[in-house]
Amino acid sequence: MGVLEFITSLVAMVLGAITIWIVLLRKGRRRIKVEPDSSYNMGELATMADSLKERIDILEDILDAEVPDWREQNDHAAE
């Protein structure tokens, strides 16, 4: 039973580390709500643009890992 206990503890540690990592990432993210019919200054717009750019980069990294040739498939669909 030593191997089963080792695998169980390893999985628990990895899942715990991933959970903590996700929580820390979400806390560090600044939330700005977009409200219709309101004015924003350039700093707020720049912050929103940076946040969206970061999210796009993360999504592209996930797609690169899961579907390596997604960019080529998307280029052919656009033509």
C-alpha atoms as a printed R data frame, in Angstrom:
   type eleno elety resid chain resno       x      y       z
1  ATOM     1    CA   MET     A     1   0.000  0.000   0.000
2  ATOM     2    CA   GLY     A     2   3.015  2.305   0.061
3  ATOM     3    CA   VAL     A     3   2.738  3.144  -3.640
4  ATOM     4    CA   LEU     A     4  -0.974  3.936  -3.419
5  ATOM     5    CA   GLU     A     5  -0.409  6.232  -0.440
6  ATOM     6    CA   PHE     A     6   2.455  7.956  -2.257
7  ATOM     7    CA   ILE     A     7   0.371  8.549  -5.399
8  ATOM     8    CA   THR     A     8  -2.591  9.789  -3.343
9  ATOM     9    CA   SER     A     9  -0.428 12.242  -1.380
10 ATOM    10    CA   LEU     A    10   1.301 13.413  -4.558
11 ATOM    11    CA   VAL     A    11  -2.022 14.089  -6.287
12 ATOM    12    CA   ALA     A    12  -3.309 15.921  -3.203
13 ATOM    13    CA   MET     A    13  -0.212 18.138  -3.072
14 ATOM    14    CA   VAL     A    14  -0.373 18.967  -6.774
15 ATOM    15    CA   LEU     A    15  -4.080 19.800  -6.634
16 ATOM    16    CA   GLY     A    16  -3.496 21.932  -3.536
17 ATOM    17    CA   ALA     A    17  -0.684 23.843  -5.232
18 ATOM    18    CA   ILE     A    18  -2.786 24.421  -8.350
19 ATOM    19    CA   THR     A    19  -5.698 25.660  -6.232
20 ATOM    20    CA   ILE     A    20  -3.485 28.106  -4.335
21 ATOM    21    CA   TRP     A    21  -1.937 29.301  -7.604
22 ATOM    22    CA   ILE     A    22  -5.357 29.972  -9.156
23 ATOM    23    CA   VAL     A    23  -6.572 31.812  -6.047
24 ATOM    24    CA   LEU     A    24  -3.480 34.020  -5.983
25 ATOM    25    CA   LEU     A    25  -3.806 34.828  -9.685
26 ATOM    26    CA   ARG     A    26  -7.454 35.810  -9.299
27 ATOM    27    CA   LYS     A    27  -6.739 38.022  -6.283
28 ATOM    28    CA   GLY     A    28  -3.986 39.849  -8.152
29 ATOM    29    CA   ARG     A    29  -6.258 40.671 -11.059
30 ATOM    30    CA   ARG     A    30  -7.868 44.094 -10.995
31 ATOM    31    CA   ARG     A    31 -11.539 44.122 -11.854
32 ATOM    32    CA   ILE     A    32 -12.939 47.079 -13.752
33 ATOM    33    CA   LYS     A    33 -16.589 46.969 -14.689
34 ATOM    34    CA   VAL     A    34 -17.548 48.443 -18.031
35 ATOM    35    CA   GLU     A    35 -20.641 50.552 -17.662
36 ATOM    36    CA   PRO     A    36 -22.602 51.809 -20.667
37 ATOM    37    CA   ASP     A    37 -22.992 55.556 -21.106
38 ATOM    38    CA   SER     A    38 -20.063 56.446 -18.882
39 ATOM    39    CA   SER     A    39 -16.754 58.085 -19.595
40 ATOM    40    CA   TYR     A    40 -13.360 56.568 -18.849
41 ATOM    41    CA   ASN     A    41  -9.995 58.212 -18.645
42 ATOM    42    CA   MET     A    42  -7.051 56.946 -20.660
43 ATOM    43    CA   GLY     A    43  -5.541 55.162 -17.641
44 ATOM    44    CA   GLU     A    44  -8.672 53.074 -17.113
45 ATOM    45    CA   LEU     A    45  -8.845 52.212 -20.808
46 ATOM    46    CA   ALA     A    46  -5.170 51.251 -20.849
47 ATOM    47    CA   THR     A    47  -5.686 49.012 -17.823
48 ATOM    48    CA   MET     A    48  -8.672 47.328 -19.473
49 ATOM    49    CA   ALA     A    49  -6.694 46.831 -22.688
50 ATOM    50    CA   ASP     A    50  -3.762 45.295 -20.793
51 ATOM    51    CA   SER     A    51  -6.114 42.947 -18.957
52 ATOM    52    CA   LEU     A    52  -7.766 41.847 -22.208
53 ATOM    53    CA   LYS     A    53  -4.365 41.355 -23.876
54 ATOM    54    CA   GLU     A    54  -3.261 39.165 -20.973
55 ATOM    55    CA   ARG     A    55  -6.424 37.076 -21.240
56 ATOM    56    CA   ILE     A    56  -5.971 36.643 -24.996
57 ATOM    57    CA   ASP     A    57  -2.353 35.570 -24.494
58 ATOM    58    CA   ILE     A    58  -3.421 32.982 -21.915
59 ATOM    59    CA   LEU     A    59  -6.120 31.624 -24.236
60 ATOM    60    CA   GLU     A    60  -3.640 31.418 -27.116
61 ATOM    61    CA   ASP     A    61  -1.173 29.546 -24.881
62 ATOM    62    CA   ILE     A    62  -3.897 27.056 -23.968
63 ATOM    63    CA   LEU     A    63  -4.826 26.595 -27.628
64 ATOM    64    CA   ASP     A    64  -1.153 26.163 -28.577
65 ATOM    65    CA   ALA     A    65  -0.849 23.389 -25.988
66 ATOM    66    CA   GLU     A    66  -4.126 21.646 -26.820
67 ATOM    67    CA   VAL     A    67  -4.385 22.181 -30.602
68 ATOM    68    CA   PRO     A    68  -0.888 22.877 -31.981
69 ATOM    69    CA   ASP     A    69  -2.037 23.747 -35.515
70 ATOM    70    CA   TRP     A    70  -5.041 25.921 -34.598
71 ATOM    71    CA   ARG     A    71  -3.446 29.001 -36.140
72 ATOM    72    CA   GLU     A    72  -3.114 27.343 -39.550
73 ATOM    73    CA   GLN     A    73  -6.664 26.008 -39.362
74 ATOM    74    CA   ASN     A    74  -7.943 29.485 -38.508
75 ATOM    75    CA   ASP     A    75  -5.964 31.113 -41.355
76 ATOM    76    CA   HIS     A    76  -7.572 28.796 -43.894
77 ATOM    77    CA   ALA     A    77 -11.066 29.479 -42.536
78 ATOM    78    CA   ALA     A    78 -10.575 33.255 -42.862
79 ATOM    79    CA   GLU     A    79  -9.706 33.015 -46.562
